[in-house]
Amino acid sequence: MSEQRNEAANIEQRYVAEQNDEEALVEGLDPAKPREQKTTDAVAASGDDVEEHVDEMTDPER
């Protein structure tokens, strides 16, 4: 394989891995799952900086 094909294959594999990780996080938010199977803490930790943005978007006076 050429170097470009190897690089494209590597990029594709990283993309697939990222998608799988995101899907696992989203599936872990299912309210029907027991607490120990949820990913709520992991998702909250990765998005701690968004709270200010949410407040800005929901505040009618801004």
N, C-alpha and C positions, 0 to 999 in steps of 0.2 A: 504494500500500500504506500501511496505517496504521503509525504509529510502533511499535506493539506487534508487528506482523507483521515489520517490519524487524528489530527486536531479537530476536525468536524465530528468524528466519532466520540472523542473525549468530551466535547461540548454537549453533544446529545446525551451522553451518559450522565453528565452533571445535571442537565436540565431534568431528566427523568428522575434522578435521585431527589432533586429539590421538590418536584411535583409530588413524589411519594411521601416525603416528609410533611409537606403542607396538607396533603390529604389525611394523613394520620392525625395531625393536629386538629383538623376540622372534625373528623369522625370522633375524636376524643371529647368534643364538646357536647355530644349527644346527652340530653338530660336524662334519658332512660338508663344510661350506664351507671354502675356503681362508682362512688367517689374515687376509689383506687385505680379505676380504669380510665379516668378522665385526664385530659391534658389542659384543663383550665389554667392551672398554675403556670405551665410552660408558655401558653399563649399570652397570658397577662404579662409575664416577664418580658416577652419579646416585643410587646407593644406598650410599655409603660409610658413612653413619651407622647402618646397620641391623645391622652386625656385633655390636654390643653386645647388641642385642635377640635375635639368634639365639643368642648365647652364653647369655643368660638362659633362653631357652626350652628349650635342650638340656641345660642343667646340671641333673642330677637332685637336687642338694643345695639348689637355690634354691626 
